[in-house]
Amino acid sequence: MAFDAKQFEAMVEAGEADLVVTHLTLSNPRCFDGARPAEIHGFIDEQVRRAHAHGIEDARSLETYCVAALALGARFDEQPEFAFAITQAVPVPGSLVERFADIPDQTWRQVKASLGSGDS
């Protein structure tokens, strides 16, 4: 069976959430806050799509984005400090974790409190 480039890209994109969930399960299982990975797969898929809409493509930044969404809420990226950090990170693949680290702890707490980490 042969796939054209568009079909292959669609297959890769469809499996991207699986890869993020699998890697997080191995590297950072506490980020699921007690939920089974299968229970949050749809949420991760949605977050991967949101990350792509921002221009985030590299695996490290996708995982960072998804962990932030799990911790803060699905729409954390609409908060000004996070939106700015994402914009700054996109031109430098793999730098999202550093940009998020620049956001003060107080801001993280405020965003978590305002969004509630349970809006997944």
Buried (B, 14 or more C-beta within 10 A) or exposed (E): EEEEEEEEEEEEEEEBBBBBBEBBEEEEEEBBEEEEBEEBBEBBBBBBEBBBEBEBEBBBBBBBBBBBBBBBBBEBBEBEBBEEBBEBBBEEEEBBBEBBEEBEEEBBEEBBEEBEBEEB
